[in-house]
């Protein structure tokens, strides 16, 4: 019985390692998406400012900014799911 118990423990430990790796991968991907979106939004607003030189301020409501970020992150997540070779 001792061998069976240690085998089950090894399976549990292996499963825990895989789950932890998956969590780390998801967390890393989330950080990567957030970083990419932040950089892309900066480029977006730079182009908007360039196209409208008569506008001298950059006011934008916080709630609209949050929604914009959320939808950009969602768009990147969808794009990754459809195009990244390692994401299903």
C-alpha positions, 0 to 999 in steps of 0.5 A: 500500500505504501507504494500506491500512496506515494504514487498518488502523492506524486500525481497530486504534486505533479498536478499542483505544479501544472496548475501553478505553472498555468496560473503563472502563465495566465498571470504573465499573459494578463500583465503582458496584455495590460502592458501592450494595451497601455503602450498601444493606447499611448500611440493611439492618443498620440495619433489623435493629438497629431490629427487634431492639432487645434485641440490643446488639452487631453481631458477624458473622463475616468470612467470612459478611460476605464471602459476603453482600456477594458475593451482594448484588453478584451479585443487583444484577448480575443485576437490572441485566442484566435491567432496565438499558436499556444492559446486555445 
